């Protein structure tokens, strides 16, 4: 298991490499909901998502002689870009296994950061099996998207920054896919302020974590159909589930329509572009999926901004059908 000291070590590795992202306030949001919302804009992180923190922490910890042989990751796009950039900064070649239907902006970003891309069919092939085979054949270090202690510790640095910037919070909302983001953030925030409520947010059709926590065992689902491509993992990670089952108050779900409404709110009121998965926690807050005491200080992680401009315009101009 990992703890707050691992997160502090990650913070030192990331200093000067990852951005310290802002905590944004919205009087409109506070007045509308009767809370003090603290929006941690990881959408403004390097590569456009929180994923850079975990990827950099992991690759930086690999011994230099091993790192130069290269790293491999499998990802729908945000982790892919994060690994590609972190590897470039640390002098390691990167190979990324990505679904063929990944958003064009994520494929282009991964290529731009210098990675070799291997594509697969997300509905018919197993990305982990493909990635592990390539890593063994080439002697590459695997950088998992969430089920890795160093990756989790890197994501947890968000909570350290948040508390430094805004003080203690009564609750923390974060999107959940494999569970690495919320595991790291929960570890850190609970160490600093044990009474903080930590809740995860998933799309309704991608509720493997909600089901798993309810049954206290890891549940696998089919690849979910949702506009939130970043949240299409089919089962919780082993390590992340061990952490989250003990630290999370629970999981709430949101609809694709609510994701679009959160994207629209962020664009119109906050002047931020969010991808659907990156807007999940905000969607839960806006839709009233969680009840809070009046004036509660609620932290919300805006986790990513990687979406094709045309797709962004299409979703925001729709009647809520993605």
Beta strands, then each sheet from edge to edge (+ up, - down):
strand 1: 23-24
strand 2: 36-41
strand 3: 71-74
strand 4: 94-99
strand 5: 116-120
strand 6: 141-142
strand 7: 171-175
strand 8: 197-203
strand 9: 250-254
strand 10: 297-302
sheet 1: 1+ 2- 10- 7- 8- 9-
sheet 2: 5+ 4+ 3+ 6+
end
